[in-house]
Amino acid sequence: MPAPGDARARIVELTARGRHALRVMHSSAKELESQWENTVGRRQLTELRESLQLLLAARSRTADG
């Protein structure tokens, strides 16, 4: 469906099946993160997230430049 006020944009809505898939994915991701935290500990998992965010930011800067 077109977005109000912007003919270039489209509004996309998930179907019931899509919403269910999103809930399953979110639940699975939370479970996986919990397993990782139990394996390496909260501090190391936090450090991993921060390192990955730095790498993604650096990649974005490289792609933009």
A tleap script that builds the chain and sets N, CA, C and O, in Angstrom:
source leaprc.protein.ff14SB
mol = sequence {
  NMET PRO ALA PRO GLY ASP ALA ARG ALA ARG
  ILE VAL GLU LEU THR ALA ARG GLY ARG HIE
  ALA LEU ARG VAL MET HIE SER SER ALA LYS
  GLU LEU GLU SER GLN TRP GLU ASN THR VAL
  GLY ARG ARG GLN LEU THR GLU LEU ARG GLU
  SER LEU GLN LEU LEU LEU ALA ALA ARG SER
  ARG THR ALA ASP CGLY
}
set mol.1.N position { 0.844 -1.168 0.000 }
set mol.1.CA position { 0.000 0.000 0.000 }
set mol.1.C position { 0.891 1.234 0.000 }
set mol.1.O position { 1.933 1.233 0.655 }
set mol.2.N position { 0.515 2.269 -0.707 }
set mol.2.CA position { 1.326 3.489 -0.762 }
set mol.2.C position { 1.404 4.172 0.604 }
set mol.2.O position { 0.465 4.121 1.398 }
set mol.3.N position { 2.536 4.805 0.852 }
set mol.3.CA position { 2.706 5.551 2.101 }
set mol.3.C position { 2.080 6.931 1.939 }
set mol.3.O position { 2.291 7.584 0.917 }
set mol.4.N position { 1.326 7.378 2.915 }
set mol.4.CA position { 0.739 8.717 2.833 }
set mol.4.C position { 1.835 9.783 2.747 }
set mol.4.O position { 2.771 9.784 3.546 }
set mol.5.N position { 1.716 10.661 1.800 }
set mol.5.CA position { 2.652 11.764 1.684 }
set mol.5.C position { 3.953 11.450 0.968 }
set mol.5.O position { 4.785 12.345 0.815 }
set mol.6.N position { 4.165 10.217 0.523 }
set mol.6.CA position { 5.397 9.879 -0.188 }
set mol.6.C position { 5.101 8.780 -1.202 }
set mol.6.O position { 5.038 7.601 -0.852 }
set mol.7.N position { 4.922 9.170 -2.444 }
set mol.7.CA position { 4.539 8.220 -3.493 }
set mol.7.C position { 5.639 7.196 -3.784 }
set mol.7.O position { 5.369 6.147 -4.369 }
set mol.8.N position { 6.878 7.497 -3.378 }
set mol.8.CA position { 7.976 6.557 -3.626 }
set mol.8.C position { 7.980 5.404 -2.635 }
set mol.8.O position { 8.521 4.338 -2.931 }
set mol.9.N position { 7.396 5.598 -1.484 }
set mol.9.CA position { 7.460 4.603 -0.404 }
set mol.9.C position { 6.234 3.704 -0.405 }
set mol.9.O position { 5.160 4.076 -0.877 }
set mol.10.N position { 6.430 2.516 0.135 }
set mol.10.CA position { 5.331 1.556 0.280 }
set mol.10.C position { 5.286 1.101 1.730 }
set mol.10.O position { 6.329 0.893 2.350 }
set mol.11.N position { 4.105 0.949 2.265 }
set mol.11.CA position { 3.933 0.400 3.606 }
set mol.11.C position { 3.710 -1.095 3.461 }
set mol.11.O position { 2.841 -1.538 2.710 }
set mol.12.N position { 4.498 -1.857 4.182 }
set mol.12.CA position { 4.414 -3.310 4.117 }
set mol.12.C position { 3.905 -3.816 5.461 }
set mol.12.O position { 4.409 -3.414 6.510 }
set mol.13.N position { 2.921 -4.681 5.432 }
set mol.13.CA position { 2.393 -5.272 6.658 }
set mol.13.C position { 2.592 -6.779 6.613 }
set mol.13.O position { 2.392 -7.415 5.578 }
set mol.14.N position { 2.987 -7.342 7.748 }
set mol.14.CA position { 3.166 -8.784 7.827 }
set mol.14.C position { 1.816 -9.487 7.898 }
set mol.14.O position { 0.863 -8.979 8.488 }
set mol.15.N position { 1.757 -10.646 7.294 }
set mol.15.CA position { 0.575 -11.494 7.415 }
set mol.15.C position { 0.618 -12.168 8.787 }
set mol.15.O position { 1.605 -12.047 9.513 }
set mol.16.N position { -0.452 -12.874 9.137 }
set mol.16.CA position { -0.466 -13.623 10.397 }
set mol.16.C position { 0.681 -14.631 10.415 }
set mol.16.O position { 1.336 -14.819 11.440 }
set mol.17.N position { 0.913 -15.270 9.288 }
set mol.17.CA position { 2.016 -16.238 9.189 }
set mol.17.C position { 3.363 -15.544 9.379 }
set mol.17.O position { 4.255 -16.081 10.037 }
set mol.18.N position { 3.508 -14.361 8.807 }
set mol.18.CA position { 4.744 -13.598 8.960 }
set mol.18.C position { 4.959 -13.153 10.399 }
set mol.18.O position { 6.083 -13.205 10.898 }
set mol.19.N position { 3.900 -12.718 11.071 }
set mol.19.CA position { 4.010 -12.326 12.481 }
set mol.19.C position { 4.412 -13.519 13.343 }
set mol.19.O position { 5.223 -13.388 14.259 }
set mol.20.N position { 3.837 -14.689 13.040 }
set mol.20.CA position { 4.196 -15.905 13.778 }
set mol.20.C position { 5.675 -16.239 13.559 }
set mol.20.O position { 6.393 -16.555 14.508 }
set mol.21.N position { 6.120 -16.168 12.312 }
set mol.21.CA position { 7.525 -16.461 11.999 }
set mol.21.C position { 8.448 -15.490 12.736 }
set mol.21.O position { 9.507 -15.889 13.221 }
set mol.22.N position { 8.057 -14.233 12.823 }
set mol.22.CA position { 8.856 -13.235 13.528 }
set mol.22.C position { 8.938 -13.558 15.021 }
set mol.22.O position { 10.001 -13.420 15.626 }
set mol.23.N position { 7.826 -13.985 15.615 }
set mol.23.CA position { 7.831 -14.371 17.033 }
set mol.23.C position { 8.746 -15.576 17.262 }
set mol.23.O position { 9.510 -15.604 18.226 }
set mol.24.N position { 8.666 -16.566 16.376 }
set mol.24.CA position { 9.513 -17.760 16.499 }
set mol.24.C position { 10.983 -17.371 16.374 }
set mol.24.O position { 11.820 -17.840 17.146 }
set mol.25.N position { 11.297 -16.516 15.406 }
set mol.25.CA position { 12.670 -16.077 15.199 }
set mol.25.C position { 13.187 -15.326 16.424 }
set mol.25.O position { 14.313 -15.557 16.865 }
set mol.26.N position { 12.376 -14.436 16.971 }
set mol.26.CA position { 12.782 -13.657 18.140 }
set mol.26.C position { 13.038 -14.583 19.333 }
set mol.26.O position { 14.032 -14.430 20.044 }
set mol.27.N position { 12.149 -15.525 19.542 }
set mol.27.CA position { 12.293 -16.482 20.639 }
set mol.27.C position { 13.560 -17.324 20.467 }
set mol.27.O position { 14.290 -17.558 21.430 }
set mol.28.N position { 13.813 -17.773 19.247 }
set mol.28.CA position { 15.007 -18.580 18.962 }
set mol.28.C position { 16.277 -17.775 19.198 }
set mol.28.O position { 17.252 -18.296 19.739 }
set mol.29.N position { 16.271 -16.506 18.795 }
set mol.29.CA position { 17.442 -15.652 18.979 }
set mol.29.C position { 17.718 -15.438 20.462 }
set mol.29.O position { 18.871 -15.476 20.890 }
set mol.30.N position { 16.669 -15.213 21.247 }
set mol.30.CA position { 16.839 -15.026 22.690 }
set mol.30.C position { 17.409 -16.292 23.336 }
set mol.30.O position { 18.287 -16.217 24.196 }
set mol.31.N position { 16.907 -17.438 22.920 }
set mol.31.CA position { 17.396 -18.707 23.459 }
set mol.31.C position { 18.870 -18.913 23.111 }
set mol.31.O position { 19.656 -19.350 23.952 }
set mol.32.N position { 19.239 -18.600 21.875 }
set mol.32.CA position { 20.626 -18.747 21.446 }
set mol.32.C position { 21.540 -17.810 22.231 }
set mol.32.O position { 22.620 -18.213 22.662 }
set mol.33.N position { 21.109 -16.557 22.420 }
set mol.33.CA position { 21.907 -15.609 23.198 }
set mol.33.C position { 22.093 -16.099 24.631 }
set mol.33.O position { 23.170 -15.946 25.207 }
set mol.34.N position { 21.055 -16.682 25.197 }
set mol.34.CA position { 21.142 -17.224 26.552 }
set mol.34.C position { 22.162 -18.360 26.612 }
set mol.34.O position { 22.940 -18.453 27.562 }
set mol.35.N position { 22.154 -19.215 25.605 }
set mol.35.CA position { 23.129 -20.310 25.548 }
set mol.35.C position { 24.548 -19.766 25.438 }
set mol.35.O position { 25.460 -20.254 26.106 }
set mol.36.N position { 24.733 -18.749 24.590 }
set mol.36.CA position { 26.057 -18.152 24.440 }
set mol.36.C position { 26.519 -17.536 25.758 }
set mol.36.O position { 27.677 -17.682 26.151 }
set mol.37.N position { 25.597 -16.841 26.439 }
set mol.37.CA position { 25.953 -16.221 27.712 }
set mol.37.C position { 26.349 -17.283 28.735 }
set mol.37.O position { 27.295 -17.087 29.498 }
set mol.38.N position { 25.643 -18.388 28.753 }
set mol.38.CA position { 25.990 -19.479 29.665 }
set mol.38.C position { 27.341 -20.088 29.323 }
set mol.38.O position { 28.032 -20.601 30.203 }
set mol.39.N position { 27.720 -20.036 28.061 }
set mol.39.CA position { 28.989 -20.618 27.621 }
set mol.39.C position { 30.172 -19.698 27.906 }
set mol.39.O position { 31.180 -20.137 28.460 }
set mol.40.N position { 30.056 -18.422 27.530 }
set mol.40.CA position { 31.211 -17.516 27.631 }
set mol.40.C position { 31.091 -16.491 28.749 }
set mol.40.O position { 32.082 -15.851 29.103 }
set mol.41.N position { 29.907 -16.324 29.308 }
set mol.41.CA position { 29.698 -15.328 30.363 }
set mol.41.C position { 29.189 -14.013 29.793 }
set mol.41.O position { 29.402 -13.687 28.626 }
set mol.42.N position { 28.513 -13.273 30.657 }
set mol.42.CA position { 27.887 -12.008 30.233 }
set mol.42.C position { 28.914 -10.993 29.748 }
set mol.42.O position { 28.710 -10.341 28.724 }
set mol.43.N position { 30.028 -10.856 30.487 }
set mol.43.CA position { 31.030 -9.850 30.119 }
set mol.43.C position { 31.603 -10.111 28.730 }
set mol.43.O position { 31.705 -9.197 27.911 }
set mol.44.N position { 31.975 -11.361 28.471 }
set mol.44.CA position { 32.560 -11.674 27.164 }
set mol.44.C position { 31.531 -11.531 26.041 }
set mol.44.O position { 31.875 -11.110 24.936 }
set mol.45.N position { 30.287 -11.876 26.315 }
set mol.45.CA position { 29.255 -11.721 25.287 }
set mol.45.C position { 29.036 -10.241 24.984 }
set mol.45.O position { 28.846 -9.864 23.828 }
set mol.46.N position { 29.063 -9.410 26.012 }
set mol.46.CA position { 28.942 -7.961 25.811 }
set mol.46.C position { 30.115 -7.441 24.988 }
set mol.46.O position { 29.929 -6.632 24.079 }
set mol.47.N position { 31.318 -7.901 25.304 }
set mol.47.CA position { 32.503 -7.487 24.544 }
set mol.47.C position { 32.401 -7.931 23.086 }
set mol.47.O position { 32.786 -7.193 22.179 }
set mol.48.N position { 31.888 -9.125 22.868 }
set mol.48.CA position { 31.704 -9.616 21.500 }
set mol.48.C position { 30.738 -8.718 20.732 }
set mol.48.O position { 31.011 -8.328 19.597 }
set mol.49.N position { 29.610 -8.395 21.358 }
set mol.49.CA position { 28.631 -7.506 20.701 }
set mol.49.C position { 29.263 -6.164 20.340 }
set mol.49.O position { 29.081 -5.657 19.233 }
set mol.50.N position { 30.011 -5.596 21.294 }
set mol.50.CA position { 30.647 -4.302 21.050 }
set mol.50.C position { 31.661 -4.389 19.913 }
set mol.50.O position { 31.735 -3.490 19.075 }
set mol.51.N position { 32.430 -5.454 19.883 }
set mol.51.CA position { 33.411 -5.638 18.808 }
set mol.51.C position { 32.725 -5.780 17.457 }
set mol.51.O position { 33.170 -5.202 16.465 }
set mol.52.N position { 31.648 -6.545 17.418 }
set mol.52.CA position { 30.914 -6.719 16.161 }
set mol.52.C position { 30.303 -5.402 15.691 }
set mol.52.O position { 30.279 -5.119 14.493 }
set mol.53.N position { 29.808 -4.597 16.636 }
set mol.53.CA position { 29.254 -3.292 16.264 }
set mol.53.C position { 30.335 -2.388 15.680 }
set mol.53.O position { 30.085 -1.662 14.718 }
set mol.54.N position { 31.536 -2.428 16.258 }
set mol.54.CA position { 32.648 -1.642 15.718 }
set mol.54.C position { 33.005 -2.090 14.303 }
set mol.54.O position { 33.247 -1.259 13.428 }
set mol.55.N position { 33.037 -3.396 14.083 }
set mol.55.CA position { 33.345 -3.916 12.749 }
set mol.55.C position { 32.282 -3.509 11.736 }
set mol.55.O position { 32.610 -3.130 10.611 }
set mol.56.N position { 31.016 -3.586 12.124 }
set mol.56.CA position { 29.938 -3.177 11.212 }
set mol.56.C position { 30.019 -1.691 10.890 }
set mol.56.O position { 29.815 -1.288 9.745 }
set mol.57.N position { 30.316 -0.883 11.894 }
set mol.57.CA position { 30.438 0.558 11.667 }
set mol.57.C position { 31.601 0.855 10.721 }
set mol.57.O position { 31.481 1.698 9.832 }
set mol.58.N position { 32.721 0.167 10.911 }
set mol.58.CA position { 33.881 0.366 10.036 }
set mol.58.C position { 33.554 -0.062 8.615 }
set mol.58.O position { 33.954 0.594 7.653 }
set mol.59.N position { 32.836 -1.149 8.486 }
set mol.59.CA position { 32.445 -1.633 7.153 }
set mol.59.C position { 31.523 -0.630 6.469 }
set mol.59.O position { 31.648 -0.382 5.270 }
set mol.60.N position { 30.602 -0.058 7.232 }
set mol.60.CA position { 29.685 0.933 6.669 }
set mol.60.C position { 30.445 2.160 6.186 }
set mol.60.O position { 30.156 2.698 5.117 }
set mol.61.N position { 31.425 2.603 6.983 }
set mol.61.CA position { 32.218 3.770 6.574 }
set mol.61.C position { 32.991 3.472 5.298 }
set mol.61.O position { 33.095 4.331 4.423 }
set mol.62.N position { 33.533 2.267 5.184 }
set mol.62.CA position { 34.289 1.866 3.998 }
set mol.62.C position { 33.371 1.800 2.781 }
set mol.62.O position { 33.747 2.240 1.694 }
set mol.63.N position { 32.182 1.256 2.958 }
set mol.63.CA position { 31.231 1.130 1.847 }
set mol.63.C position { 30.738 2.496 1.393 }
set mol.63.O position { 30.477 2.697 0.207 }
set mol.64.N position { 30.607 3.441 2.330 }
set mol.64.CA position { 30.116 4.777 1.990 }
set mol.64.C position { 31.190 5.619 1.315 }
set mol.64.O position { 30.881 6.513 0.528 }
set mol.65.N position { 32.450 5.334 1.622 }
set mol.65.CA position { 33.534 6.179 1.138 }
set mol.65.C position { 34.123 5.642 -0.076 }
set mol.65.O position { 35.055 6.231 -0.623 }
savepdb mol mol.pdb
quit
